[in-house]
Amino acid sequence: DGESLDQYMIILRALAKDCNFQQVSDIVHCEQSIRTAFISGIKSGQIRQRLLEDTKTLEQTFEAALTLESAFTNSERYHRFGQHSGLSTSAAMSDFNANYSSADLGYTSDQNKTQDTSLLASTMNPGRNATLR
């Protein structure tokens, strides 16, 4: 607030004396630098913000970024699938199955995808399956 650069630096150095800084090895410094660059270079502001919510190692940051990217991609796919409001349930399900493979959706088998799409179809038309709530 109106202080010079010299005054600002003096204040920061004084405040840093109260911090509990620990010795950092060159490997740790390198990992932190890569992590910072990695987060800075991510195009998605949502993913970048989520990664900055918690201090993590480079590996944890990378794993979290992969998980978030997958979640946002799948969310977009489900959103696009939900826009088939003009289609019947069976037409929407056929379109969904034709456009997204089991691997695309993270399933290990077509059986799991079929079970989930059946459940989704019943929730789109709840009167057809009274056992699901």
N, C-alpha and C positions, 0 to 999 in steps of 0.2 A: 504494500500500500504506500507507494511513493518512495520506497527505499531504492538506493542505488544498487547496481550489480555487486559491488564490493560488500555492501551491508548485507545483501541477501546471501552471499556466499558465506560470510562470517556467521550468520544465523544458522544456516544449514550445517556448517561444521560444528557449531556448538550443540545443536540438536543431535547430531550423529554420535557425539561422545556418550550420550545416554543410551544409545542403541546397543544391543547385545550382538554385535557382528562377530561372526566366526570366520576362522581361516578357511579360504576356499581354494581347492586345488585347481590346477589348470583344466583337468577333466570336467570337474563340476562347473567351472566357469564356461567352458565350451558347450556343455549340455544346456546350461541356462541361456546362452546366447542363441543356440540353435532353436530352443523352445520359443524364445522371444521372437525370432525371425519367422518361425513356423506360424505362430499365432498371428503375427502382423500380416503375413502374406495370404491368409485365408480369405477368400472372396465373400463368404457368407458372414454377414454381420451377426446373425443369430448364433452361429456356431462359435464365432470368435468371442462373443459376449459370454456364452456358457463356459467356454474354456477359461476365461479370466475370472470366473466366480470362485475358483479354488486353485491354490498353488499346488501343482503336481510336478512330478518328474517329467522329463521329455517323453519317455515311453508311455507313461500314464496319459499325458496330454495327447499323444498320437492315437492311442487306443480310444480315448474319449471322443476325439475328432472323427474317427472312423464310425463309431457307434452313432454319434449325432448326425453325421452325413447320411447314414443308412436310414435313421429314423425320419429325417426330413424328406428323404427321397420316397420312402414308403408312405409317409403322410400325404405327399403330393399325389401319389398313385391312388390312394384311397379317396382323396378329394376328387380327382378326375373321374374315378369310378362312380362316385356318388352323384356326378352331374348327368348321369344317364336317366334322368327323371322321366323322360318321354318313352323310355324303353320298358317293356315288361320285365319282370324279374328274371325270367328264363333268358330273354335276349340280353339283358345286362350281364348275367352270369356267363353266357356264352362269349360275349365280347371280352369280359374280364379274363376268362380262361384262355382265349385266343391271344391276348396281348401280353400276358404276364406268365412266364414259366415258373415252375416251382422254385428253381434256383434264384430267379430274379427276386422272389419274395422271401427268400431265406429259408425255404422248406428243404428238408432233407429227402422227402419223398413226395410223389404225387398224391399218395393216400392222405397225408396230413393237409395238403392244400385242398383236396376234395372235401375233407371234413370241415375245414374252416369256411370254404365257399358255401357249403350246404347250410352251415350255421348262419352265415351272412344272409343267404337267400331267405331263410326263415325269419330273420329279424326284419328284412325288408317287407315281408308279407306275413306278419305275425299270426293272422287268422288261420294259416295253413298248418301250423304246428303248435298245438295248445300245450305241449309239454315244455316248451322253451319259454322262459320268462326273462 
